[in-house]
């Protein structure tokens, strides 16, 4: 499992983020405080506090590099 911090501070970013994730047959979780939601769920994402960066857990066996390349616009350092 790999964890990265992402920023989803606009509605358009959330929509494109979910569209990018659905290209992969991998499980993704967003963690904000004590809440853990499926990162492929738009409704779930909007239930989180999007004003600050959120942890994205990538449960992947092999193509993490490809996933990180696609998610680069959302990742914050």
Phi, psi and omega in degrees: 000139177239141179239132176227156175267133179232159177238126178234074189262016175210158180297318180297322178296319180298314181298314181291327178298312180296320177299320178294320181292325183292349176288343184251140177267063184221153177271137178231135175238141171256132182240121177227106184064237180263006181263133175233121181230160176291122184290348178270004181257110180298316180298320178297318180297318181289350176277352181265163174280105184268007181282347179227162181301150183237149176278132175249119176264124179254113179264090189226146180265334187210324188257043180298322181298318179295318179298314181296327177295315180293324184272003183308321181295341184260342186283134175245149183270000000 
